[in-house]
């Protein structure tokens, strides 16, 4: 009886030990599963949080991009047009218009008189005419050679008071007008509708200054 009881005790011990080992393995496996599930939860939460943050960032960027437009619309809300920066072409056109207005003003201030010369329609003079700024230095010598700076400045002074452009006109003649400090020229438009005879004088340290121009009827006899 005593040996049987001892055998049963060992069997029970073995059985209990086997159960304990199984429980230990199951407990260990459950711990692993808990860790895996916890990691998955953390990863999932991190992914969800990052997804929630992206629209906010995009919305912030979009709001920042739209802000200048909103400001511009707000500034224009008073009904006034905002000034725009002129392009190079507009600047050139504005400068040409200003130059045309200045020339028109000079022409309108001219004093018109008649002439005894049958080929002269009228004579124009204007006290506001200015000398064409010269680039020459030293003692002045009047030159009538095309391409020379003195000759080219003569032409600039001549056309500065006329309503025709130098590049769209012809020069009939440029010559001495009685002394070394004066000159007279005949120029006309390409269609010969406008013919002018212009007198100029040299002003020391200033340049050639227009004195008068005559409106002619024809080039014949000049």
Secondary structure as GFF3:
##gff-version 3
##sequence-region A 1 222
A	DSSP	alpha_helix	2	75	.	.	.	ID=ss1
A	DSSP	three_ten_helix	76	78	.	.	.	ID=ss2
A	DSSP	alpha_helix	88	108	.	.	.	ID=ss3
A	DSSP	beta_strand	111	113	.	.	.	ID=ss4
A	DSSP	beta_strand	120	125	.	.	.	ID=ss5
A	DSSP	alpha_helix	149	159	.	.	.	ID=ss6
A	DSSP	three_ten_helix	166	168	.	.	.	ID=ss7
A	DSSP	beta_strand	169	176	.	.	.	ID=ss8
A	DSSP	beta_strand	182	189	.	.	.	ID=ss9
A	DSSP	beta_strand	195	203	.	.	.	ID=ss10
A	DSSP	beta_strand	207	216	.	.	.	ID=ss11
###
